[in-house]
Amino acid sequence: MEKPYISRKEQARLTKKRIFDTTMRLIRKKGYSKITIREICQNAQISVGTFYLYFSSKDDILLEIYHKTDQKISFSAIPSSAGCTDYSSLICEYFSAYLSCMAETQEKELLCEIYRNALVSGNNQFLNPERPLYRAVLSVLDAAAREKALVTSCTPSQVCQKLFFFVQSYIYQWLASNELTFAFLTETCIAELRLYLTLYLPGSPHAQI
């Protein structure tokens, strides 16, 4: 029986997926820092040269993991900013959804490696304007600006970046500590974020200190 024809594009997709899936299995078994590219290749049954056709380094796979986490976040249960007056709560809901998905899909050790890579490489994907989370928060700030609810000399984009820096500082605290729980990250971060938002959205119904 003849094997079904697989296009080169599909073969490339399957090979990249095999490399990624193999790496994830090894990470769960041994931890990210203890695996090597040669070990990944041996387990995926590919050459080292083939690995470098799809990933420039082991750390490059971390970015793939980060992007896949983004794709799993669902904002469908969060109301639209259209006709909204409580922009502060809407923004907090978006960040809550992200933090919950992040904890559900990635182990803390792996998240430490992802953020370590971001610091070393200078490629901070958390602040990437193309991310679904970034676009969602920015859309709320744009709507607030149109309704004159955004009280600041900063543009919506500038405020958006400030909010992401604020939330990221809590993520760093959580990752750097063995004592802080995920409950601290979600509850404390979101509570403090709501207070921080009063600087920009003082008229929001729940923006009260």
CORDAVEN-V369953 format. One record per pair of residues at least 6 apart in sequence whose ideal C-beta (glycine too) atoms are under 7 Angstrom apart, sorted by sequence separation. I is the first residue (numbers start at 0). GAP is how many residues later the second one is. D is the distance in whole Angstrom. If there is no record, write none. Layout:
# CORDAVEN-V369953
I,GAP,D + I,GAP,D
This chain:
# CORDAVEN-V369953
40,6,6 + 54,6,6 + 83,6,6 + 117,6,5 + 127,6,6 + 143,6,4 + 149,6,7 + 173,6,5 + 200,6,5 + 40,7,5 + 117,7,6 + 151,7,6 + 172,7,6 + 26,8,7 + 117,8,7 + 25,9,5 + 80,9,6 + 140,9,6 + 149,9,7 + 197,9,5 + 37,10,6 + 40,10,5 + 173,10,7 + 196,10,6 + 36,11,6 + 39,11,7 + 78,11,7 + 144,11,5 + 173,11,4 + 197,11,6 + 77,12,7 + 25,13,7 + 25,14,6 + 36,14,6 + 141,14,5 + 170,14,7 + 194,14,6 + 77,15,5 + 140,15,4 + 169,15,6 + 77,16,6 + 22,17,5 + 25,17,6 + 21,18,6 + 137,18,6 + 140,18,6 + 169,18,7 + 74,19,7 + 77,19,7 + 137,19,7 + 140,19,6 + 169,19,4 + 18,21,7 + 21,21,5 + 36,21,6 + 21,22,4 + 74,22,6 + 137,22,5 + 166,22,6 + 136,23,6 + 72,24,6 + 18,25,5 + 72,25,6 + 17,26,5 + 133,26,7 + 136,26,6 + 166,26,6 + 18,27,7 + 165,27,6 + 72,28,5 + 71,29,6 + 133,30,7 + 165,30,6 + 14,31,7 + 18,32,6 + 68,32,7 + 68,33,6 + 71,33,6 + 126,34,7 + 14,35,7 + 18,35,6 + 97,35,5 + 18,36,7 + 68,36,5 + 68,37,6 + 126,37,5 + 15,38,5 + 22,38,5 + 125,38,6 + 14,39,7 + 93,39,6 + 19,41,6 + 158,41,5 + 93,42,5 + 125,42,5 + 93,43,5 + 19,44,6 + 64,45,7 + 90,46,6 + 65,48,6 + 151,48,5 + 64,49,7 + 90,49,5 + 150,49,6 + 89,50,5 + 149,50,6 + 61,51,6 + 149,51,6 + 150,51,6 + 61,52,5 + 148,52,6 + 86,53,5 + 148,54,6 + 61,55,5 + 86,56,7 + 86,57,4 + 114,57,7 + 143,57,6 + 58,58,5 + 80,58,6 + 65,59,5 + 72,59,6 + 80,59,5 + 83,59,7 + 72,60,7 + 114,60,6 + 69,61,6 + 74,61,6 + 62,62,6 + 69,62,6 + 80,62,4 + 86,62,6 + 111,63,5 + 110,64,6 + 107,67,7 + 90,72,7 + 94,72,6 + 31,77,7 + 30,78,6 + 31,78,6 + 102,79,5 + 31,81,5 + 26,83,6 + 98,86,6 + 98,87,5 + 95,90,7 + 95,94,6 + 94,95,7 + 91,98,5 + 94,98,6 + 91,101,6 + 91,102,6 + 87,106,6 + 90,106,6 + 87,109,4 + 87,113,5 + 86,114,5 + 87,116,4 + 86,117,6 + 88,117,5 + 85,118,5 + 87,118,6 + 85,119,5 + 87,119,5 + 84,120,6 + 85,120,6
